[in-house]
């Protein structure tokens, strides 16, 4: 079809949207979209609302207090199944990032792991079951932690104790001796290393290279009521992700993320890992950098990836019965809407430096 015959995108039904995020480096697309006013070319203004935990994101998405949010892929899948919260029909409009999560252990455990090359031997030095934190019962970090432990011959349901803690609270808990380790996003692993509370011992790209991590989440009834708005929001956030492909832009974004209303962490602790520099560590394979766009290969929601989370719920006894996993994953991943949104306007990716 000739470009002359392509109709312009429909005007969004809603011009002002309230988006939630948790204080993590991979909230960068939302921060960038607001700072650069990227919604303007798509007819949107964005109001960002930092949330203290993933449970708060869940509750405010369900109540309608948030229109959409930076959210764990596993949170969306869990709500769809009624695990970790009330059942609700949910939608993942796009993938916001891939990679970029990690596992940190206390200094003593990390040293023991480096010396013995055995997670089991390191844990044995405690004389008790280790207490490890993740961020949401069905979330990505719970699944990464379980998979990593299992890969080292440790049963995550019997050999360790697990608790849920919001990401910004993890470093203080580790420093205070309340935890032995945690799995979460950055910059909290960098912060733990900087204050001497712990050391990063694994990254999630070792578990699943280029795994989907955060998604742009909303309720499915929002998509049904405001389809043009949902497409405009996708175009806006794809533009932001494209802008983050530049290393120079990531350095600039680190300054914005450092602000008190975003992460409230010094940019010097945010920037290195946002740029892919994890330093030396006992990594099974070199860490893959966090990816936000990479020419569009990051952002398209794929139901096959969503099915992985459902398979993990089955693996760890959270889901049983005759659920149609393929159908559930396909309903969550708004692939057709994403394709339509990009076809309508694409990701111009501002070239501001």
NUMI-738947 format. One record per residue (C-alpha): residue number from 1; residue in one letter; x, y, z. Coordinates in nm, 2 decimals. Example, Ala and Ser with C-alpha at 12.3 -4.5 7.8 and 13.67 -1.06 7.14 Angstrom:
BEGIN
1 | A | 1.23 | -0.45 | 0.78;
2 | S | 1.37 | -0.11 | 0.71;
END
This chain:
BEGIN
1 | X | 0.00 | 0.00 | 0.00;
2 | X | 0.13 | 0.34 | -0.09;
3 | X | 0.21 | 0.57 | 0.21;
4 | X | -0.04 | 0.82 | 0.06;
5 | X | -0.32 | 0.57 | 0.12;
6 | X | -0.24 | 0.51 | 0.49;
7 | X | -0.49 | 0.68 | 0.72;
8 | X | -0.34 | 0.89 | 1.00;
9 | X | -0.38 | 0.74 | 1.35;
10 | X | -0.71 | 0.80 | 1.52;
11 | X | -0.69 | 1.06 | 1.80;
12 | X | -0.66 | 0.91 | 2.14;
13 | X | -0.99 | 0.89 | 2.33;
14 | X | -0.80 | 1.00 | 2.65;
15 | X | -0.53 | 1.27 | 2.63;
16 | X | -0.40 | 1.25 | 2.99;
17 | X | -0.28 | 0.92 | 3.13;
18 | X | -0.15 | 0.83 | 3.48;
19 | X | 0.14 | 0.58 | 3.47;
20 | X | 0.28 | 0.39 | 3.76;
21 | X | 0.64 | 0.28 | 3.81;
22 | X | 0.86 | 0.13 | 4.08;
23 | X | 1.20 | 0.28 | 4.16;
24 | X | 1.41 | 0.07 | 3.93;
25 | X | 1.65 | 0.16 | 3.64;
26 | X | 1.43 | -0.02 | 3.39;
27 | X | 1.16 | 0.24 | 3.45;
28 | X | 1.38 | 0.45 | 3.23;
29 | X | 1.14 | 0.44 | 2.93;
30 | X | 0.87 | 0.61 | 3.13;
31 | X | 1.10 | 0.87 | 3.28;
32 | X | 1.24 | 0.95 | 2.94;
33 | X | 0.90 | 0.97 | 2.78;
34 | X | 0.79 | 1.23 | 3.04;
35 | X | 1.11 | 1.43 | 3.04;
36 | X | 1.12 | 1.46 | 2.66;
37 | X | 0.74 | 1.50 | 2.63;
38 | X | 0.74 | 1.22 | 2.38;
39 | X | 0.36 | 1.18 | 2.41;
40 | X | 0.30 | 1.51 | 2.25;
41 | X | 0.34 | 1.39 | 1.89;
42 | X | 0.09 | 1.11 | 1.97;
43 | X | -0.17 | 1.33 | 2.14;
44 | X | -0.08 | 1.23 | 2.50;
45 | X | 0.04 | 1.39 | 2.82;
46 | X | 0.18 | 1.15 | 3.08;
47 | X | 0.17 | 1.19 | 3.46;
48 | X | 0.41 | 0.95 | 3.64;
49 | X | 0.34 | 0.81 | 3.99;
50 | X | 0.61 | 0.63 | 4.18;
51 | X | 0.47 | 0.33 | 4.37;
52 | X | 0.63 | 0.18 | 4.68;
53 | X | 0.59 | -0.18 | 4.58;
54 | X | 0.46 | -0.41 | 4.31;
55 | X | 0.16 | -0.48 | 4.53;
56 | X | 0.08 | -0.11 | 4.51;
57 | X | 0.11 | -0.12 | 4.13;
58 | X | -0.13 | -0.42 | 4.13;
59 | X | -0.39 | -0.26 | 4.35;
60 | X | -0.39 | 0.07 | 4.16;
61 | X | -0.40 | -0.09 | 3.82;
62 | X | -0.70 | -0.29 | 3.94;
63 | X | -0.88 | 0.01 | 4.09;
64 | X | -0.82 | 0.23 | 3.79;
65 | X | -0.61 | 0.47 | 3.99;
66 | X | -0.34 | 0.40 | 3.74;
67 | X | -0.42 | 0.37 | 3.37;
68 | X | -0.11 | 0.17 | 3.29;
69 | X | 0.22 | 0.09 | 3.46;
70 | X | 0.58 | -0.04 | 3.43;
71 | X | 0.52 | -0.39 | 3.57;
72 | X | 0.67 | -0.73 | 3.61;
73 | X | 0.57 | -0.96 | 3.33;
74 | X | 0.50 | -1.22 | 3.60;
75 | X | 0.27 | -0.98 | 3.79;
76 | X | 0.05 | -0.95 | 3.48;
77 | X | 0.04 | -1.32 | 3.43;
78 | X | -0.03 | -1.38 | 3.80;
79 | X | -0.33 | -1.14 | 3.80;
80 | X | -0.47 | -1.31 | 3.49;
81 | X | -0.47 | -1.64 | 3.68;
82 | X | -0.58 | -1.50 | 4.01;
83 | X | -0.24 | -1.58 | 4.18;
84 | X | -0.09 | -1.31 | 4.39;
85 | X | -0.41 | -1.10 | 4.38;
86 | X | -0.77 | -1.09 | 4.26;
87 | X | -0.83 | -1.24 | 3.91;
88 | X | -0.85 | -0.97 | 3.64;
89 | X | -0.82 | -0.97 | 3.27;
90 | X | -0.48 | -0.81 | 3.20;
91 | X | -0.29 | -0.68 | 2.90;
92 | X | 0.08 | -0.65 | 2.82;
93 | X | 0.09 | -0.38 | 2.56;
94 | X | 0.47 | -0.41 | 2.49;
95 | X | 0.79 | -0.53 | 2.65;
96 | X | 0.98 | -0.24 | 2.80;
97 | X | 1.32 | -0.41 | 2.85;
98 | X | 1.51 | -0.73 | 2.84;
99 | X | 1.79 | -0.85 | 3.08;
100 | X | 1.92 | -0.62 | 3.35;
101 | X | 1.83 | -0.81 | 3.67;
102 | X | 2.06 | -0.98 | 3.92;
103 | X | 2.11 | -1.18 | 4.23;
104 | X | 2.32 | -1.05 | 4.52;
105 | X | 2.43 | -1.24 | 4.83;
106 | X | 2.57 | -1.10 | 5.15;
107 | X | 2.94 | -1.04 | 5.16;
108 | X | 3.01 | -1.35 | 5.36;
109 | X | 2.80 | -1.58 | 5.14;
110 | X | 2.94 | -1.42 | 4.82;
111 | X | 3.30 | -1.48 | 4.94;
112 | X | 3.21 | -1.84 | 5.03;
113 | X | 3.06 | -1.89 | 4.69;
114 | X | 3.37 | -1.75 | 4.51;
115 | X | 3.60 | -1.97 | 4.73;
116 | X | 3.41 | -2.30 | 4.69;
117 | X | 3.24 | -2.24 | 4.34;
118 | X | 2.94 | -2.40 | 4.50;
119 | X | 2.62 | -2.23 | 4.61;
120 | X | 2.52 | -2.52 | 4.83;
121 | X | 2.86 | -2.52 | 5.01;
122 | X | 2.83 | -2.14 | 5.06;
123 | X | 2.48 | -2.18 | 5.21;
124 | X | 2.61 | -2.46 | 5.44;
125 | X | 2.84 | -2.20 | 5.61;
126 | X | 2.53 | -2.04 | 5.76;
127 | X | 2.43 | -2.34 | 5.96;
128 | X | 2.06 | -2.27 | 5.87;
129 | X | 1.84 | -2.22 | 5.57;
130 | X | 1.93 | -1.89 | 5.39;
131 | X | 1.66 | -1.62 | 5.38;
132 | X | 1.64 | -1.48 | 5.03;
133 | X | 1.41 | -1.20 | 4.90;
134 | X | 1.23 | -1.14 | 4.58;
135 | X | 0.98 | -0.88 | 4.48;
136 | X | 0.64 | -1.04 | 4.41;
137 | X | 0.51 | -1.40 | 4.44;
138 | X | 0.45 | -1.45 | 4.07;
139 | X | 0.70 | -1.20 | 3.95;
140 | X | 1.00 | -1.23 | 3.73;
141 | X | 1.24 | -1.21 | 4.02;
142 | X | 1.08 | -1.50 | 4.21;
143 | X | 1.10 | -1.71 | 3.89;
144 | X | 1.47 | -1.61 | 3.82;
145 | X | 1.56 | -1.69 | 4.18;
146 | X | 1.39 | -2.02 | 4.17;
147 | X | 1.55 | -2.12 | 3.84;
148 | X | 1.90 | -2.01 | 3.95;
149 | X | 1.88 | -2.20 | 4.27;
150 | X | 1.75 | -2.51 | 4.09;
151 | X | 2.03 | -2.49 | 3.84;
152 | X | 2.27 | -2.52 | 4.14;
153 | X | 2.09 | -2.83 | 4.28;
154 | X | 1.90 | -2.64 | 4.55;
155 | X | 1.53 | -2.68 | 4.59;
156 | X | 1.38 | -2.33 | 4.63;
157 | X | 1.07 | -2.47 | 4.80;
158 | X | 1.26 | -2.67 | 5.07;
159 | X | 1.62 | -2.57 | 5.10;
160 | X | 1.57 | -2.19 | 5.14;
161 | X | 1.33 | -1.95 | 5.30;
162 | X | 1.18 | -1.68 | 5.07;
163 | X | 1.02 | -1.35 | 5.15;
164 | X | 0.88 | -1.06 | 4.94;
165 | X | 1.03 | -0.72 | 4.99;
166 | X | 0.99 | -0.41 | 4.77;
167 | X | 1.31 | -0.34 | 4.57;
168 | X | 1.41 | -0.01 | 4.73;
169 | X | 1.40 | -0.18 | 5.08;
170 | X | 1.63 | -0.47 | 5.00;
171 | X | 1.97 | -0.31 | 5.05;
172 | X | 1.89 | -0.19 | 5.40;
173 | X | 1.75 | -0.54 | 5.49;
174 | X | 2.07 | -0.70 | 5.36;
175 | X | 2.30 | -0.45 | 5.54;
176 | X | 2.10 | -0.51 | 5.86;
177 | X | 2.15 | -0.88 | 5.85;
178 | X | 1.78 | -0.95 | 5.80;
179 | X | 1.85 | -1.11 | 5.46;
180 | X | 2.11 | -1.34 | 5.31;
181 | X | 2.05 | -1.23 | 4.95;
182 | X | 1.80 | -1.10 | 4.70;
183 | X | 1.69 | -1.10 | 4.34;
184 | X | 1.57 | -0.77 | 4.20;
185 | X | 1.64 | -0.51 | 3.94;
186 | X | 1.91 | -0.24 | 3.93;
187 | X | 2.03 | -0.01 | 4.08;
188 | X | 1.98 | -0.19 | 4.40;
189 | X | 2.26 | -0.45 | 4.34;
190 | X | 2.50 | -0.17 | 4.26;
191 | X | 2.39 | 0.01 | 4.57;
192 | X | 2.45 | -0.30 | 4.78;
193 | X | 2.80 | -0.33 | 4.65;
194 | X | 2.88 | 0.03 | 4.69;
195 | X | 2.78 | 0.03 | 5.06;
196 | X | 2.95 | -0.31 | 5.13;
197 | X | 2.63 | -0.49 | 5.21;
198 | X | 2.67 | -0.76 | 4.94;
199 | X | 2.81 | -0.87 | 4.61;
200 | X | 2.64 | -0.95 | 4.28;
201 | X | 2.69 | -1.33 | 4.21;
202 | X | 2.46 | -1.38 | 3.91;
203 | X | 2.27 | -1.20 | 3.64;
204 | X | 1.94 | -1.31 | 3.49;
205 | X | 2.07 | -1.32 | 3.13;
206 | X | 2.26 | -1.63 | 3.25;
207 | X | 1.92 | -1.80 | 3.31;
208 | X | 1.75 | -1.68 | 2.99;
209 | X | 1.95 | -1.46 | 2.76;
210 | X | 1.75 | -1.16 | 2.64;
211 | X | 1.45 | -1.26 | 2.86;
212 | X | 1.15 | -1.02 | 2.87;
213 | X | 1.14 | -0.84 | 3.20;
214 | X | 0.91 | -0.54 | 3.25;
215 | X | 0.61 | -0.48 | 3.04;
216 | X | 0.37 | -0.19 | 2.98;
217 | X | 0.07 | -0.33 | 3.17;
218 | X | -0.29 | -0.23 | 3.18;
219 | X | -0.63 | -0.39 | 3.23;
220 | X | -0.78 | -0.54 | 2.92;
221 | X | -1.10 | -0.34 | 2.96;
222 | X | -0.88 | -0.02 | 2.92;
223 | X | -0.77 | -0.15 | 2.58;
224 | X | -1.13 | -0.23 | 2.48;
225 | X | -1.26 | 0.12 | 2.59;
226 | X | -0.96 | 0.32 | 2.46;
227 | X | -0.80 | 0.14 | 2.18;
228 | X | -0.66 | 0.45 | 2.01;
229 | X | -0.52 | 0.57 | 2.34;
230 | X | -0.35 | 0.23 | 2.40;
231 | X | -0.19 | 0.24 | 2.05;
232 | X | -0.07 | 0.60 | 2.11;
233 | X | 0.08 | 0.50 | 2.45;
234 | X | 0.26 | 0.21 | 2.28;
235 | X | 0.41 | 0.45 | 2.01;
236 | X | 0.52 | 0.69 | 2.29;
237 | X | 0.70 | 0.43 | 2.49;
238 | X | 0.85 | 0.27 | 2.18;
239 | X | 0.99 | 0.61 | 2.10;
240 | X | 1.14 | 0.63 | 2.45;
241 | X | 1.29 | 0.29 | 2.42;
242 | X | 1.45 | 0.38 | 2.09;
243 | X | 1.60 | 0.69 | 2.24;
244 | X | 1.76 | 0.47 | 2.50;
245 | X | 1.96 | 0.27 | 2.24;
246 | X | 2.22 | 0.54 | 2.25;
247 | X | 2.49 | 0.51 | 2.52;
248 | X | 2.51 | 0.89 | 2.55;
249 | X | 2.13 | 0.90 | 2.61;
250 | X | 2.16 | 0.64 | 2.88;
251 | X | 2.41 | 0.85 | 3.06;
252 | X | 2.17 | 1.14 | 3.04;
253 | X | 1.88 | 0.92 | 3.16;
254 | X | 2.09 | 0.81 | 3.46;
255 | X | 2.08 | 1.17 | 3.58;
256 | X | 1.71 | 1.18 | 3.54;
257 | X | 1.66 | 0.85 | 3.72;
258 | X | 1.88 | 0.98 | 4.01;
259 | X | 1.63 | 1.26 | 4.09;
260 | X | 1.44 | 1.23 | 4.42;
261 | X | 1.10 | 1.18 | 4.25;
262 | X | 1.24 | 0.88 | 4.05;
263 | X | 1.50 | 0.65 | 4.21;
264 | X | 1.68 | 0.89 | 4.45;
265 | X | 2.01 | 0.71 | 4.40;
266 | X | 2.33 | 0.88 | 4.27;
267 | X | 2.37 | 0.87 | 3.90;
268 | X | 2.72 | 0.72 | 3.94;
269 | X | 2.56 | 0.41 | 4.08;
270 | X | 2.29 | 0.39 | 3.81;
271 | X | 2.49 | 0.46 | 3.49;
272 | X | 2.75 | 0.18 | 3.48;
273 | X | 2.50 | -0.11 | 3.49;
274 | X | 2.25 | 0.08 | 3.27;
275 | X | 2.54 | 0.08 | 3.02;
276 | X | 2.62 | -0.29 | 3.08;
277 | X | 2.92 | -0.27 | 3.31;
278 | X | 2.88 | -0.52 | 3.59;
279 | X | 3.25 | -0.54 | 3.68;
280 | X | 3.41 | -0.87 | 3.78;
281 | X | 3.19 | -1.14 | 3.92;
282 | X | 3.15 | -1.52 | 3.93;
283 | X | 2.92 | -1.50 | 3.63;
284 | X | 2.87 | -1.83 | 3.44;
285 | X | 2.86 | -1.62 | 3.11;
286 | X | 2.93 | -1.25 | 3.06;
287 | X | 2.63 | -1.04 | 3.15;
288 | X | 2.42 | -0.92 | 2.86;
289 | X | 2.33 | -0.55 | 2.88;
290 | X | 1.98 | -0.43 | 2.95;
291 | X | 1.80 | -0.38 | 2.62;
292 | X | 1.53 | -0.13 | 2.56;
293 | X | 1.47 | -0.13 | 2.18;
294 | X | 1.75 | -0.26 | 1.95;
295 | X | 1.57 | -0.16 | 1.63;
296 | X | 1.24 | -0.29 | 1.76;
297 | X | 1.35 | -0.64 | 1.85;
298 | X | 1.29 | -0.59 | 2.22;
299 | X | 0.94 | -0.45 | 2.24;
300 | X | 0.70 | -0.68 | 2.05;
301 | X | 0.50 | -0.89 | 2.30;
302 | X | 0.52 | -1.26 | 2.22;
303 | X | 0.27 | -1.50 | 2.37;
304 | X | 0.54 | -1.78 | 2.36;
305 | X | 0.74 | -1.58 | 2.61;
306 | X | 0.44 | -1.54 | 2.84;
307 | X | 0.39 | -1.91 | 2.84;
308 | X | 0.73 | -1.96 | 3.01;
309 | X | 0.60 | -1.79 | 3.32;
310 | X | 0.30 | -2.01 | 3.33;
311 | X | 0.53 | -2.32 | 3.29;
312 | X | 0.72 | -2.20 | 3.59;
313 | X | 0.40 | -2.16 | 3.80;
314 | X | 0.33 | -2.52 | 3.72;
315 | X | 0.69 | -2.62 | 3.80;
316 | X | 0.67 | -2.46 | 4.15;
317 | X | 0.32 | -2.58 | 4.24;
318 | X | 0.15 | -2.24 | 4.20;
319 | X | -0.08 | -2.36 | 3.91;
320 | X | -0.24 | -2.68 | 3.83;
321 | X | -0.55 | -2.80 | 3.64;
322 | X | -0.65 | -2.78 | 3.28;
323 | X | -0.58 | -2.42 | 3.21;
324 | X | -0.52 | -2.33 | 2.84;
325 | X | -0.17 | -2.19 | 2.89;
326 | X | -0.13 | -2.09 | 2.52;
327 | X | -0.47 | -1.92 | 2.51;
328 | X | -0.40 | -1.73 | 2.84;
329 | X | -0.06 | -1.61 | 2.72;
330 | X | -0.20 | -1.50 | 2.38;
331 | X | -0.48 | -1.30 | 2.55;
332 | X | -0.23 | -1.12 | 2.77;
333 | X | 0.02 | -1.03 | 2.50;
334 | X | -0.14 | -0.76 | 2.29;
335 | X | 0.06 | -0.85 | 1.98;
336 | X | -0.20 | -0.73 | 1.72;
337 | X | -0.24 | -0.40 | 1.90;
338 | X | 0.13 | -0.35 | 1.92;
339 | X | 0.17 | -0.42 | 1.55;
340 | X | -0.11 | -0.18 | 1.46;
341 | X | 0.04 | 0.09 | 1.68;
342 | X | 0.38 | 0.07 | 1.52;
343 | X | 0.23 | 0.06 | 1.17;
344 | X | 0.03 | 0.38 | 1.25;
345 | X | 0.33 | 0.58 | 1.36;
346 | X | 0.64 | 0.38 | 1.42;
347 | X | 0.92 | 0.47 | 1.65;
348 | X | 1.08 | 0.78 | 1.51;
349 | X | 1.33 | 0.77 | 1.80;
350 | X | 1.42 | 1.14 | 1.86;
351 | X | 1.79 | 1.20 | 1.78;
352 | X | 1.85 | 1.44 | 2.06;
353 | X | 2.20 | 1.42 | 2.21;
END
